[in-house]
Amino acid sequence: MGDRIIAYCNNKMQICTVKRILDSGQTNNITLSVFTSDHYRISVSHTVRFKRDALVDLAG
């Protein structure tokens, strides 16, 4: 939680802050709930799904 990643969300690549890891019930995917803004209180959360073998880098 709180880590920032670069992900394709809302039809563009952008920095997202991980809200929580969701249990999708699928063994081939990892699903994250993320915010697309640094201001959590005014930001809407989104869902980002990765294949389990995807390369995910944390944003610095």
C-alpha positions in Angstrom: 0.0 0.0 0.0 1.2 3.5 -0.8 3.7 2.4 -3.5 3.6 4.3 -6.7 3.6 2.5 -10.0 3.4 3.5 -13.7 0.4 1.8 -15.2 -2.0 2.1 -18.2 -5.1 3.6 -16.5 -7.9 5.8 -17.9 -6.5 5.3 -21.5 -3.1 6.6 -20.7 0.2 5.7 -19.0 0.4 7.5 -15.6 1.7 7.3 -12.1 -0.7 5.5 -9.8 -0.6 5.0 -6.0 -1.5 1.6 -4.8 -4.6 1.7 -2.5 -4.8 -2.1 -1.9 -4.2 -5.5 -3.5 -7.5 -7.1 -4.5 -8.1 -10.8 -4.5 -9.4 -11.5 -8.0 -9.7 -15.2 -7.4 -7.7 -15.9 -10.6 -4.3 -17.4 -10.4 -3.0 -15.8 -13.6 -3.7 -12.1 -12.7 -2.8 -9.6 -9.9 -5.4 -6.9 -9.4 -4.7 -3.6 -7.7 -6.9 -0.8 -6.6 -5.1 2.4 -7.3 -5.5 6.2 -7.1 -4.4 8.3 -10.1 -3.7 11.4 -8.0 -1.6 12.3 -5.0 -4.7 13.8 -3.3 -6.4 10.6 -2.0 -9.5 12.5 -0.7 -10.4 13.9 -4.1 -9.2 11.1 -6.2 -11.4 8.2 -7.5 -9.9 4.8 -7.2 -9.4 2.5 -10.3 -8.6 -1.1 -10.9 -5.4 -2.2 -12.7 -4.9 -5.8 -13.6 -1.5 -7.4 -14.4 -0.6 -10.9 -15.6 1.3 -12.6 -12.9 4.5 -12.7 -15.0 4.3 -8.9 -15.8 7.3 -6.7 -15.0 6.2 -4.0 -12.6 8.5 -1.1 -11.7 7.9 1.3 -8.7 8.0 5.0 -9.7 10.7 6.9 -8.0 
